[in-house]
Amino acid sequence: RFLDDGRIDLDNNAVERAIRPLALNRKNALFAGSDEGGDNWAVIATLIENCKLNGINPHTWLTATLTSLANGHPVSRVDELLPHAHVA
């Protein structure tokens, strides 16, 4: 479209800045150490991104979740600890 309309920029820095953390995360995941490490990295990254999408502070959520698990939260009710369950 930018070839037909000179008002349109060739690149879109806003979009590039928005996807930069995803690209860096993908690059860093290459150094996970093993397939299982990569799988674990993907799970944690997904949970953190879900926190961000739901407007939850990832550090606060992760601290509360790990504390709950350490205090014996039942495995059968682990869905209560997921980020989307904390959205009011």
GUDRENDO-786948 format. One record per residue (C-alpha): residue in one letter; x, y, z. Coordinates in steps of 0.2 Angstrom, whole numbers, plus 2048, in hexadecimal, padded with zeros to 3 digits. Layout:
N
AXYZ ...
! end
This chain:
88
R800800800 F80E80C803 L81380C7F1 D8028127EC D80081F7FA G80F82A7FF R80782E810 I80981C816 D81A81881E L82580A818 D826803829 N81B803839 N826806848 A818804854 V8147F384E E8277EE84E R8297F5860 A81A7EB866 I8207DA85F R8327DD864 P8307D4875 L8297C586D A8377C4860 L8447C686F N83B7B9879 R83B7AD86A K84E7B0867 N8527AE87A A84879D87A L85579686E F86079587E A85478B889 G86077C88A S85576E884 D84476A87C E83C76988E G844779892 G83D781883 D82B77A887 N82C781899 W832792892 A823793886 V81778F894 I81E79D89F A81F7A9891 T80D7A588D L8077A889F I8107B88A0 E8097BF890 N7F77B9895 C7FA7C48A5 K7FF7D389B L7F07D088F N7E47D089E G7EC7DF8A7 I7F47D58B5 N8057D98BB P80F7C98B7 H81B7CA8C6 T80C7CB8D2 W8037BD8CA L8127B28C9 T8167B58DB A8047B28E1 T8037A28D6 L81379A8DC T80F79F8EE S7FE7968EC L8067878E5 A8137868F2 N8057878FF G7FD7788F8 H7F077E8EC P7E776F8E5 V7EC7698D4 S7DA7668CF R7D77788D1 V7E677F8C8 D7DB7888BB E7D77948C9 L7E979B8C9 L7E979F8B6 P7EB7B18B1 H7D97B28AA A7D27AD8BA H7D97BC8C3 V7D07C88B7 A7C27D18C1 
! end
